[in-house]
């Protein structure tokens, strides 16, 4: 910060020396001239002066237009007028108009020092506030910039995940669009169960999208085998939750994502895999997803069986309440009519490209 600069205008050399000596305690850079015209020239030549201390005789003879013009030309300049025989009303009027910042008797060194010190403190405070405001503006600009970057990264991340799952769906063309559909079912079920926290719902969304990511490691020969799987092949398929969880654990996604990936094939009665967990030992997110996954498996097109409608899916899910599915989640599922679930499916798959077109392209690419 530049040093505070004071200009003293005092005709009397002795008094001028006294003023320089007293104001030297302010740790300021001080200059002095004997006449007011010299003071005006000094101020116009060097606009860095922050305070003019001018002995002006009486208020009636003070060069008010010149002082007013100086304060206009040099924003922030403070003026302490040293005057004799002050008229209180006239002095108050000049202070109110901002022409002078302080009025003092020429011989009142203590009063002059106090007025000059107050002006210096005011300037220091203004400078500190400006510095703080500048830092705050910079910080806000950086926060906005970082927020935009974070938003861009989040959008890129979401797009990458969705594109990855679309690519996985395409590996098994018969289940194309499965991830997007079960994601929507899972979110609706979660909300029916009273889960309304945005972060929790997003974790369920990401877990649903990525639930089959472990199938990346499963050979195409097994995924696309037209006939029944051998015991050995089925054991390899059953590895995909653990494989997927290992991938997600490496990139440190939220717990809800890992819960769904690792546990979405566990059954409520303990008959599922990979660890045969029972009841509440299965994370709630995974129990929610398991029902959503089954709903899509029952109602979606499969080449090896006929499509069943949503009322049939409801009967199948109710039948397996307490064995494959958590009864609480089955109850939440049944709180919506089958037509509503069917509408959710239609709305979700509206923007999924035509399966026949992708099937033809995929077969062509594999040749």
Secondary structure, DSSP 4 states (H G I P E B T S, - for coil): -PPPEEEEE-S-HHHHHHHHHHHGGG--EEEEESSHHHHHHHHHH-TT--EEEEEEE-GGG--HHHHHHHHHHSTT-EEEEEESS--HHHHHHHHHTTS-SEEE-TT-HHHHHHHHHHHHHHHHHHHHHHHHHHHHHHHHHHHHHHHHHHHHHHHHHHHHHHHHHHHHHHHTGGGTTHHHHHHHHHHHHHHHTT---HHHHHHHHHHHHTTTGGGGGS-HHHHT-SSPPPHHHHHHHTTHHHHHHHHHHHTT--HHHHHHHHHTT--TTS--SSS---GGGS-HHHHHHHHHHHHHHHHS-BTTB----HHHHHHHHHHTBTTTB-HHHHHHHHTS-HHHHHHHHHHHHTTSPPHHHHHHHHHHHH-
